């Protein structure tokens, strides 16, 4: 399974809305790298993963 690239996430954080919320359906190595609290604070985003033992997130639009 392939997730977003580091470059794609960096562009979202650079050019997207302030205080972005990054929502992942699965916790993988590429997404887990963004979990570092100091990185989240410095770049102004929040990371959301599904609850432990569950895959996928349901969102309402």
C-alpha positions in Angstrom: 0.0 0.0 0.0 1.3 3.4 -1.0 0.5 6.5 1.0 1.2 10.2 0.2 4.8 11.1 -0.4 6.8 13.3 1.9 6.8 15.9 -0.8 3.0 15.9 -1.2 2.5 16.3 2.6 5.1 19.1 2.7 3.2 20.9 -0.1 -0.1 20.5 1.8 1.4 21.9 4.9 3.2 24.8 3.1 0.4 25.9 0.8 -2.7 24.6 2.5 -4.9 26.0 5.2 -3.3 26.9 8.6 -3.8 24.3 11.3 -4.3 21.5 8.8 -5.7 18.2 9.9 -4.0 15.2 8.2 -6.3 12.2 8.3 -4.8 8.8 7.5 -6.8 5.6 7.0 -3.8 3.5 8.1 -0.7 4.0 10.2 2.2 3.2 8.0 5.9 4.1 8.2 5.5 7.0 5.8 2.6 8.5 7.8 4.0 7.6 11.3 7.0 9.8 10.5 4.7 12.8 10.8 3.5 11.9 14.4 6.4 13.8 16.1 4.6 16.3 18.4 7.4 18.9 18.0 7.0 18.7 14.2 3.2 19.0 14.4 3.6 22.1 16.6 6.3 23.7 14.4 4.4 23.2 11.2 1.0 23.8 12.7 -0.9 20.6 11.8 -2.7 17.8 13.6 -2.5 14.1 12.7 -5.5 11.7 12.9 -5.3 7.9 12.7 -8.1 5.4 13.2 -8.4 3.9 16.7 -6.0 1.1 17.5 -6.9 -2.2 15.9 -9.2 -0.5 13.3 -8.4 0.4 9.7 -10.1 3.4 8.0 -11.8 6.5 9.2 -15.3 7.6 8.4 -15.7 11.3 7.9 -18.7 13.4 7.3 -18.6 16.0 4.5 
